[in-house]
Amino acid sequence: MASIFAYTARNGDGRFVAGSLHAENREQALAHLRTRPLFVTSLSATDSATGVVGSIVTAWPISGAARSAFFRSFATLIRAGVPIRRALDVVIGSCRDARLREALRSVLSDIESGSELSTAMSRRPREFPRLYVALIRAGELSGALDEILERLAALLERHLAVRKRVRSALAYPLIVACAALSLVLFLVGSTVPAFASMFAEMRVTLPWSTRALILAGNALRSPSAWLVLAAVPLVVVALWQAARRTEAMAIRIDRCSLATPVLGGILRKAVVARFSRTLGTMLRSGVPLLDALDAAHDVVENVVYSSFTRELGTALREGTPIAEALQRSGLFDGLFLQLVRVGEETGTLDAMLLRIADYYELDVETAVAALGSVVEPVLIIGLGALVGVIVASILIPLYSMIGSIK
């Protein structure tokens, strides 16, 4: 049974490189690596105990911008008539992502040994998912590799553009929230303890809100408290990653996220848009529907929908129309189902899926922008209310102290 092997090595320049490749066994993996000027320092299967460290070293994700830039440059060179080997050599020299650069050097080595581009990339499934391999294989079979590469580049650029717009729309509310939290911690940690000693000397009766603030302020004066606050996000992320490692728990988490008011609807549309654009691009490029579904499973960033792609493939093999199978799942709205049914009946399913993706991507961007405009005033009002509670908790006992002096 084939496995993914993680490796670390030194190249001809003495630089440290790390990567992964798909091979039947350790000997075959070493044979692939020996075709290159590498001094292998470690090699282990990622599903073994000794492969955990190597898997962590090679697990840093390749940036979407680096992938998009590579495929766009590669497509341009191929369309200009540059041979594949020369084109790869050129794009490797301009690639800034170390992991992608190492993967491309490995692919180039396999091509020089007689492998096809799709076969060489399929040996590096972490760097080149099945979506890329299926599209490139379709381009090789049809003799239109340059056109397929441009479609793949456009697909990645579209995904990256949508993600950037969503992030930019949510950036300001996130900055406001961080600023509000920092201000509150500063007030509680520095201002409140200064009044606490005064209230203690005057023996003023304190309301529960003031007592709570004093306890929090005293706690924040301890370095261990700040360490705990810094560790909380790390622990949450670790628990989140651990929970998502099991498919059952990941499905529960994603079902809950899809059921969340407002945010769940936006997330659902974003997932459907990504699924539609990926599947539509592959069908337009000549990839068979079942193969396209298998590849789409890897890029749908929601376990509920990615699991459904397997069920959809099974239903299609049994002869069920795609629109009917989609309707049974309950994961798609009426508009999506109607458009898919029309595309299936007219033989234009690829074009219809791409139009659906355009519609839902625009809808997601509009919804996120509207959500950001609503969140901003809510955060400002919440910050004002929180600061008001802190100020009132200090002023109330302060007025009481002044009255007792009189």
Buried (B, 14 or more C-beta within 10 A) or exposed (E): EEBBBBBBBBBEEEEEBBBBBBBEEBEBBBEBBEEBEBEBEBBBBBEBEEBEEBBEBBEEEBBBBBBBBBBBBBBBBBBEEBEBEEBBBBBBEEBEBBBBBBBBBBBBBBBEEEBBBBBBBBBBBBBBBBBBBBBBBBBBEEEBBBBBBBBBBBBBBBBBBBEEBBEEBBEBBEEBBEEBEEBBBEBBBEBBBEBBEEBEEBEBEBEEBBBBBBEBBBBBEEEEBBEEEEEEEEEEEEEEEEEBEEEEEBBBBBEEBBEEEEBBBBBBBBBBBBBBBBBBBBBBBBBEBEBBBBBBBBBBBBBBBBBBBEEBBEBBEEEBBBBEBBBEBEBBEEEBBEBBBEBBEEEBBBBBBBBBBBBBBEBBBEBBBEBBEEBBEEBEEBBEEBBEEBEEBBEBBBEBBEEEEE
